[in-house]
């Protein structure tokens, strides 16, 4: 079973970066989740899906996986590409595109 080491991204419901500084080691699921037909509960027989370890740095997570012989895969965090624009740019005289509704 392969472990996934990653740093979680911020959720869409928050504007800050809470809970995104630590690195997480989680196991990838061996078996898919099953929907129980009567009540509709989602369950899994894979006990490792409940394990979620937090580390301060990526190196600590990797050394833990190496120490215990856990095959692992690292996902580097992606940085958000933000365009720097201002509101006043909408009304510039030399706009490249005409302003429309």
N, C-alpha and C positions, 0 to 999 in steps of 0.2 A: 504494500500500500504506500502510495506516494504522498508526502506531505507538501503542502503549499505554504510558502513563506511570502507574506505580502504586507504592505502598509495600507490600511483601509482609507478609502477616499471619503471626503466629507459628504454627508447626505444632502439631498436637495432641500430638506426641511430646516437646515441650519445655515447661518451665515458665517459662523466662526469655524475654527478648526479643532473643535473638541473631539477627543477620541481618535485622532488621526496621527498622533506622534509616535505611538508604539507599533512595533512589528508583531504580526500574528502568525502563529504556526497552526494550521488546520490540516486535517487529513482529507484527501479527496474521497468521495463516496465510492465504495466498492459495488454496492447494489443500489438500484434506483429506489426512490421512495414509493410507497404503495398507498393508495387511497382505500380506506376501509369502506366497503360498500354500504353498510347500514347507516353509520353516523357521518361518514364523509371525512373522518380524521385522516391526516397524513402521518404515516409512520415509516420507520426504517428498522431493519434488523441489525444494521451496522452500528455497533457500540462506539466505534471511533469517531463517528460523526458528531458526538457530543463533546469531544475534546477541543479546546481552544486555548492555546498558551500565548501569553503576551510577553514580549521582550522589549527592552529599551532600545537596542540597536539590532541591525540586520546581522552583524557579526555574532552576537550572542545567540540568535536563533539558529544560524548556520552551525555554530560550534555545538549547540545542543543536539541538532540532528546528526551531526557527524559522530559525536560522543556515543549516542545510543544506536547508531547504525540505521538511521531512518533515511531512506531515499527521499530526496527533496527537490523541489523546483522553486525558483525564486522569480517573483514578478516585481519588477521595479515600478515605483509609482510614476505616473505620467503627470507632467505639469500642464496646467490649464493655459491655453493660448488666449490671451485677452487683448482685444484691440483698445488702444487708448484713444478715445474720442471725447469731445466735449459737446455740450448742448449748443453752444454758439456756432459750431461748425455747420449746423443746419441752415444758417442764414448768411453764410459767406457769399460775397459777390462772385467769386471765381470758383464756384462749385463745379465739379466734373460732371455731375448729373443734375438735371433740373429737379427742383422740388415739386412734388405732386402729392395729392391727397391719397 
